[in-house]
Each structure stands twice: as C-alpha cells, then as structure tokens.
Amino acid sequence: MPKPYDLLVIGELNPDLVLTGDASPAAGQVEKIMEDATLLLGSSSGIFACGAARLGLKVTFAGKTGADLFGQFLWAELQHAGINTHAAVVDPAARTGLSVILKHGSDRTILTYLGAIGELRLAEIDPALFGMACHLHLGSYFLLTRLLPEVPELFRRARAAGMTISLDTNYDPAEKWTSGMDEVLGLVDVFLPNETEACRISGKPSLPEALDALAQRVPLVAVKLGEQGALARRAGQTVRVPSYPAHVVDTVGAGDSFDAGFLYGWLHGWKLERCLRLGAACGALSTQAAGGTAAQPTLLEALALINE
C-alpha cells in the first residue's frame, strides 16, 4: 500500500530577520538606520522542505517551535508551501528560534538564538510518522542538541518502518564535528555535506581524502561545492557536474535547494549524474531572489535549465 508522503523532514525551524545596510557594529548606543528589513522563513530544514514540495514531492514536517508569533508564522509558511504540519511540536513554555542576518553588500553576519530548536526530543516525534513516509531527511544535526544522542534510535525506527534516510548536518557551531557521527553515518543512505563539512567530519585535510573516507561509511555521498558545482560517489563511481550560471541575489538556502533536487532524482531512481544536475539547477535558481524559498524552482523550471 503506497504511503501518503514521499518525505518526512525532521529538523530545526526558525525565521530569518534580514536587515540590509551598514551592519558594521557600533557600540555606545549608536542607532543605525537600515535600508531594508524582511522577515522570512529560514532554517535549513524548512527551506529544504519547501524546495522538495515545490518540486512535487509530498512532504510532512516535524520540528519544534514556541507558541509565539514567530512559531505561528513558520507553520503557516510551511502550510502555504503545501507541507503537512500535523506533527508540529508547539511548546508554550519555549520560545521559537530566530536568526538575525545583518547583510552588507555581499557579506553577512548571522546571529542565531536557538530557542526551541535545541529542545526537540525523540519522544515528541509522532511514531506514526515512520509508517507514513518513504524517506526521512534530517537537517541541521548539530543544532538539535537534545535530539543528538537519540538520532541513532530515530534512524533505527525509520529503517524498521522501511524508510530510507538522508542527512545534511550543516555547520557545527561548537566545531567539534563528532557528537556520535560514526554511529549515525552507519545508518544513513545519502549524506549531503558541503566541502568544509565533509573534511571536518571525516577528519581529512582534502576533499579527495574526505570523500574516500566517507564513502566507506555511507553508500552515497554528494558534496556541494558552490560555484564549483557538486560531486558524488556511489559504489566506487565518482561523478562531478559544474554549477549553472545564475543572476545571484541571495545565496541563503542554495545548498538546501540542492538537497531537494538531488533527493528528488534519487527517490525517483535517476542516474547519479542527473541527480547531481537537478540538485545544481535547483541550487542555482534559488539564488535569484532574496531569502531561501522565493525563487525555488518547480520541476519543469529546473529541467528547463538542465536542458538548455
């Protein structure tokens, strides 16, 4: 019997408050006037979920927020994107996480308050979800501090329900890069780091060495290389694709949009190169508007770029 959802996303959820202008620090109670201010759906996991839904996958999301205005905004944004939120964890005693992005030209400073992000626990994730989706994607591993020691059990439950699993850890703010990764990677089907994350997590100084090490632990490793494209290794086969040209407005969430495209292809049994190309196209197109979700492509839009 077919499952109602293609994808269960578990991860962090927070808005991005983007302030544009002269964002250089100024002490002494100096007030600075910004050029623009925008409140957007942020978070790697939230942007990924929206990108997957935009491509046509049926997505359900489990994450934790407070019962405050930021939390209400986030769940409404996910619903607007066509994502099921019946498994939302809303804690009146918690405050929703927030990232304030100070944007000045091509540079940016990101200030993040974790709030409810780090409070999600396995006991708060509805067990019925594992039987309702084909694939589990976990995002921002290192931010989910209360869930970290429970991730192996989370993945084992998913596997027992017949799910495949992907992981995008994102950056480790503590810069420890361990936190149970050996056991976790052994339960993952697809690992989606960028070059820095691949090297730090593997403990290797170069990407080729990191790819060799990670490919011994995970069946499929796809590494995001930004302007240099992306590469992947599976069963001894290494494939690399270039990036696609784009009029870049904002690179926030480009890697998450790549993940959505790559996994769409993988879940549909595409060849490895075509999965990479769809990921690269989704990442490139997503940079053409402010925020992580405004320019995310449909499947037809991404395929049009690939076929040009």
N, C-alpha and C positions, 0 to 999 in steps of 0.2 A: 504494500500500500504506500503510495507516494506521501512524503512528509509535506506539511503545509509551508515550510520555509526552506529556502536554499541555504540560508546563512544565519547563524546566531553570533552576534558580536557581543563580547564582554570586554569592558574596559572603562576608561575614565571619561568623564563628561563635564565640560566647563565652557562658559562663554569666553570669547576674546573681546576685550575692550581695546580697540585700536586707536591710539592718539597719534596724529600726524603733525609734524612741525619740528621746531627746535627742541629736541627732547634731551639735550645735554643737562646733567644735574646742576642744580643751583641751590646752595644752602642759604640760610638766613631768611627763610620765609619769603623768598622771591617768588612772585606769581608769574607764570609764563602762559601766554595765550597760544593755544594750539590752532592749527589750520583746519583740522577735521577731527571728528570723534565718531566711531562706529561700533555698535555692539553686534557681534556676530557669533554664530555657533562655532565654537572652537573644538579643541581636543582631537588628538589623532584618531581615536576610536570613532568619535562622532562623525568626523569628516570622511573616514573610510566607509562607514555605514551608508552615508548619503551618496557617496560615489558608487557603491555597489547597487543601491536601489535605483540610481539614475541609469545604470546600465541595464536594468531589468531584472535583477535578482530580487527574490522575496526575502526580506530581511527582518529579523526581530532583534531587539537590543536589550541587554541587561547591564545596568550601571546604577550608581548611587548619587543622589543629589539631596540637598535640603528641601524643605517645603516653602522656600522663599521665592521671590520674583525671578531670580536667575534660574532656579530649577524649573519653574513653570515655563519660562521662555525656552529652555532647552528641549523639554519634552514636546512642546508644541512645534518646535522647528523640526524635530525628528518625524513627528506625525505628518507634518506638511510635506516632508520628503517621501512619504509613503511607507515609513518604517513602523512596524508594530512595537508598541511600548507597554504592553500589558504586564511585562515583567519588571517595570520600573521600580526601583527601590528609593522611596522618598522618606527621609528621616527628619521629622520636625525638630529633633534635637541637634541636627547638623546644619552646617552652612555650605552652600554649593561652592565648589572650587571656582577660581577665577584667574585668568591670565590677562595682565595689562601689558600691551605691546606698545612700546614707545618707538615710533617709526620716524626716522630722519634720513631722507634720501633712500639709498639702497641698503642702509644699515638699520638695525633694530635692536632694542633691548627688550627682553621678555621677563616680566616679573610674575611669578605664579604663586597663588595661595592654594594649597591642596584641598583644604576643607574636607568635604565628604569623599573625595576621590580615594584617599588612602584608607577609608573606613570600610569599604566593601568587603564582605566576608562570604565564604562559600555557602554558609547556612542561609544567606539572604537570596541566593540564586535559586529560582524555582526548579526543582528536579525534573519537572515535566518538560522543561525546555530541551533536554537532551534527546528526547524522543520526537521532537517536533521539527528539527532542522537537520540537514545533511552534513553541514560543515560548521565548525567552531573557529572563529578568529578571535584571538586575544591581543589587545593592543596596550601599549604603554606599560609593559610589565613592571618596570622598576618604580612606577608611581603608585602601584596598587599594594601598598606596604602591608596591610592587614591580610590581603589575599595571597601574598607571595608564598608563605610556607604551605598553602593549601592548593597551589596550582597543580602539582603532580596528581593529587586526588581529583581535582577538577578535570584534568585531561583523561585520567583513567575512567572516570564516569562517562565522559563523552565517547571514548573509544568503545566502552561496553555497550553503548547505545548505537554503535555503528557509525559514529561521526568521524570524519577526517578533521585535521587540526592544522591551523597556521598560526604563526606568532610573529609580531613585529614589536620588539622590545622598546624601541626608541632609546633615547639617551638616558644614561644613569646619572642623575644629579649628584649622587654620592661618589661617583666614579670608582666604584668597587668592582662592578661588572661580573660578579659571581652570583650571589644570592640564589643558590640552588639551580644554576643554569645547566649543569651536567645532567641532572635527572630530568629536567624539563625538556631539554633538546632531544633526549632519547624518546620522548613521547610525541614529537612534532613531525608532521608530514611535509610542511613547507615553512621555511624560515626566510624572513624578509628584512634583513638589516640593510643599512647603508654601509659605505666602506669603513667609516670610523667605528661603527658598532661591530662590524664583522671582525676587525682587527682586535678591538678591545676584548670582546667576548671570547675570542679564540686564544688571546694572549700572543698573537703573532705580529711581527713588525710590518709585514707587507700583505697586500691583498691576495696574491697567489698563494702564499703560505696559509693565510686565514681561510681561503676557500678550500684548500686541501684538507685542513683540519676539520672544518665544519661539515664538509661533505662526508666525512667518516661517521658523523653523528646524526645527520639529518638526510633523508632521501632526496630532498630538493632544496637547494639554497639559491635564492635570487637576490642579487645585490644591486642596490640603487646607487648610481654614480653621478647623479645630477646632470650637468651639461655634457658629461662623457657617456651618457646612455645608461645601460644596465647589462649585467651578465648573470648567467645562471649555470648551475651544474647539477646534473642528474645522471646517476648510473655511469659515471665516468665521462659523460658528454658535457662539454662546456660550450655555451652559445653566448655571443655578445651582440648587442644591437646599439646603434647610435641613438642620440636624442633627436627629437623632432624640433625644428625651428618654431618659435612662438614669440608673439609680442608680449613680453613679460611685464605684468603689472604687479603681481604679488606671488611669491613662491610658497607661501604658507599652505601646507597640506598637499603639496605636489607629490611627496612620497606616499601619502595615504591614498591619493587617487591612483598612483601607480599600482599599489597593492590591490585596489579594487579591480583594475583592469586585468592584472596578471591572474588573479584568482578567478575572475570570470572565465578566462580562457582555460585555466587548469580544470575548473569544475566541469567544463564542457568538453574535456578531453582533447583540447587543441595540442598541436605540436609545440615544443618548448619555445622555438623562435617566435611563433605567432603570439604566444602568451606574453613574451617579453615586449613585442612590438605594441600589443594592445596596452600593456602597462605604461610603456613610454609615451604613447599617444595620449592616454588619459592624464598622465602627469603633466605633459606639455600644455595641453588645452586648459587644464585647471588653473594655470598661472596667468590667464588673460583677463582676470578681474580680481578685485580686492576680496580677501577672505579665502577660505579653503573650499567653499562649496558653490559659489555663484557661477563659476564657469565650468563646472564638472560636465563632461560630455555625455550624451546618450551613446548607445552602442553604434548607431548609424553615423553619428558625428565622428566618433573615434575611428571607425573603419574607413570613413572618407579620407581622413588624414593619412592613414596607413596606405591606402590605395592610390594616393596622389602620385 
